[in-house]
Amino acid sequence: MSKIRIYIEKEYISKSIIIKEKELLHKIKNVLRCKNNETIYIFDGCGKEYSAKLEYFKNNVLLSNIELTRSQEPP
């Protein structure tokens, strides 16, 4: 199975993120078909990638346990 990656601006990345944006919620749930408690990867466009645990609650998505997994210099 391929690794699921989503872009989130670096200023919004912390130990946990609540996603409320309808377009991104639709992409996570209906296009990428992410499952509850699945590990996904976040990238910030500046050479850093993070792993996160995805959880659905109400009409939002919580990304928790966010940890840096890769860092490289931007081109």
Secondary structure, DSSP 8 states (H G I E B T S, - for coil): ----EEE--GGG-SS-EEE--HHHHHIIIIIS---TT-EEEEE-SSSEEEEEEEEEETTEEEEEEEEEEEE----
